[in-house]
């Protein structure tokens, strides 16, 4: 019984040491990270960063996108090769040091991302085998899934002056 109490005491001490070291490390990191009190200040922080990414919804799925990415999605039937699509549902925009998240999406006009339709293509041949045992029934169905490939354009951040006017 005594050995169990000693072991749990050691575990508690180790846990307290770990928590105190992580707390001091997190406070030093938090002091160096800029914080923004409003959306246009956050946009200014993002503009000062060299590279950006967005999390956007397209065809019911969320994708993490950067400029010049090639994205393959389920076939979009009402678009042609060369058409430009504007992504309207943007959930998050960020850089290495700063992130701006929407709840659930960012306001329209704040971030602008365009995608260009590169091609309509088909995937690999898929084989579906259906059978019933002991009935001598076998059926093989083959098909190719259709896809649309999109090239992501530059991520354009909205104007801070416009956002300041909207928020006030």
N, C-alpha and C positions, 0 to 999 in steps of 0.2 A: 504494500500500500504506500509506503514511504517513497519507493522508487518511482511510482506513477506520479506522485505529487511533485517530485523533483523534476521529472521529465516535462510535465506540463508547465512548470515554472520556467524552465529553459525555453520552451516553445514561446511562452508569453514574452519573455525578454527578447528573443530573436525577432518576434513580430513587431514589438515596440521599436527596436532598433531599425528595422526595415522601414517602418512607417515614418519614423523621424527623418531618415535619410532621404526617402522619396519626397516627403513634404518640403524639405529644404531645397531639393533639386527642382521641384516643380515651381517653387516660388521664384527661384532665380531665372527659370525659363520664362515664366509668366511676365516677369518684369521687362524682358527684352522684346516680347511680342506686342505689336501695336494693337490697340483696341479702338473701335469706332463707335461713336454714340449715335450715328445716323447713317442712312444708306449712302448719301453722297460722300461722306468721309470714307466709308468702306470702299467705294469706287475709286477714290483717290489713292488709297492704299494699294488696290489691285492694279491701277495704272502704273504704279511705280515698279511693279514686278515684271520680269522679262517674259515669262511664258504663262499661259492660262489654260484651264480646262473647264468643261461644263458637264453637268449631269442633266441629260435631257430625255424626255419621253418621246418615243416614236413608235407608232403601230402597237401601242399598249405595253412596250417594254422600256426600261430605263437603260441608257447607255452612257458610259464615261467617254467623253469625246475631247479630242484636241485638234487644233488646226492641221489640215492635210491628212487626216485619218481616212481610211477607206472602210466604210461600214456596209455590211451585208445584212439586209432585212428581208422579211417576207415580201413577196411580190406586191408592188404598188401598181394597180391596174390603170389608174387614171393619169399617169405621168409618162412622158416620153424622154428618150435620151437627150440630155442637154438642158432639161428643165431645171430651174432653181427652186428649191423648197426652203421656206423660212421655218425654222424650228420655233414653235410658239410656247411649248411647255418646258421651261428650263427650271430645274429644281435647285441647282447649285452652280456657282461659278467660283473658281479659286485659282490659287497659284501655290508655289511652294510654301509660303509663309502665311497666307491669309485666305480665308474662305468666307463667302457670302451665301447663306442658305435661305431659301424661301419657305413659306409655311402654307401649303405644300409647294407652291411655285413662286418664282420671282415675278414681279409685275411686268406686264408686256411693255416693251419699249426700253426697258432698263438694260437688257442684254440682247444683242442681235447676232444670230448664227444662221448662216445659210449653208445648204447642202446642194450639190449638183448631182443629178442622175448621170452616172457613168455608163451603166449597161443593165440590161435585163438578161439574166443567165439562169441556168439550171444546175442543180446539184448532182451528186453522184447517183447512179442507178440504185434504187432501193428495191429489195425483193421481199415480198410479204408471202409467207407460206401458210396456207390454211389446210388443216387435215382433221379427219375424225378417225380415231383408231378403230380397227377391226371392221370398218365399213368400206374400205377401198376408195375413200374420198380424199383426193388431194387437189389443191388448187394453188397456183402460183400467180401472184399479181406483181407486176413491176411498174414503177413510175419514177419520174424525176421531179423533185420539188423545185418550184420556180422561185427565184430570188431577184432582188433589185440591189444594185451596188451604188452607194452614194459616196461622194468625196466631200468631206467637211471643209468649209471655207474658214476665213479668219473669224475670230471671236471679237466682236466690237462692243465695247462698254459704252453705256449711255452717257450723255453729257451731265456733269455734276450740276451745272447751273439750272438745267431744266428740272432735275430732280429736286433741287432746293426750292424752286418755285412751286412744284407740285406738293411737296410736303408741308409748306407753310401756308 
